[in-house]
Amino acid sequence: MPNLRRLLAGLLLIAGGPCLAHDCPRDYRVGVSPIGYSYYLDAQGQPTGSSFDFYAELSRRSGCRFNLTAVPRARSWYLLENQEVDLITPTIRTPERDHLGVFIEYFRGHSDLLIRRELAAQIHSLSDFLAQPTLQLGLVRGHSNGPALDEQIALLDGNRVQYAADPHNVFLRLQAGRIQGTIMPAGLYQKEVDDLALHDQLQLIRIAEADAFATGAYLSRLSMGPEELAHLQRHIQSMLDDGTLRELLTRRHGKPLTDRYYLDTPAP
């Protein structure tokens, strides 16, 4: 079971070659969250995940250094707005966030509805779930599921929605029966389902009306200048163009899950 306090206490420096004074005038601060296979504790209790692989490669290519700090997703946006972090990855694109940063798309995906298995006979869609006033929905605070689903969730009575700082706590509540369902993409839920051995306890329902939302990186417009943004954009884009990012994700997330991420992404 992940120890959230230990995760959130970590700050790690990822450094490549010598930092170029012009392109990388300082170390860059990254807000990462303990979500799925992107940031978690290994068997020895050390932080690891695809976020580390990503920034190690970006550091090697760009010559920049990155400080990774683990924070809850909602707080990472607060820190970016206050110019205390420079990048947030991975995250979902929204119009509101576009005012704060430059977005670089990795792939597109959908959110799914996961419910307790005993409800499967009566719940076949998101509409069925929302129509049952006694059913509680668990969500990760600060995470967007795309405009269409966010709007539906916003219409729910506040007493029907329980927020948690991370997916792990959402699934602990789902396992205990404190909530009856959750909405999130596979990149957030798959590791929790695997680690907690919930495959036989949950029913996955595809949400027909779910947006194909973009997942990727936000680079802060508030704390970085045009030259810095262009430098990092160029090297992140090169990792997308040559397939490196997909290879890094496959290493941690596995090929079947990584292939699912790219189902809605047009071929290069």
Disulfide bonds with the S-S distance in Angstrom:
Cys24-Cys64 1.91
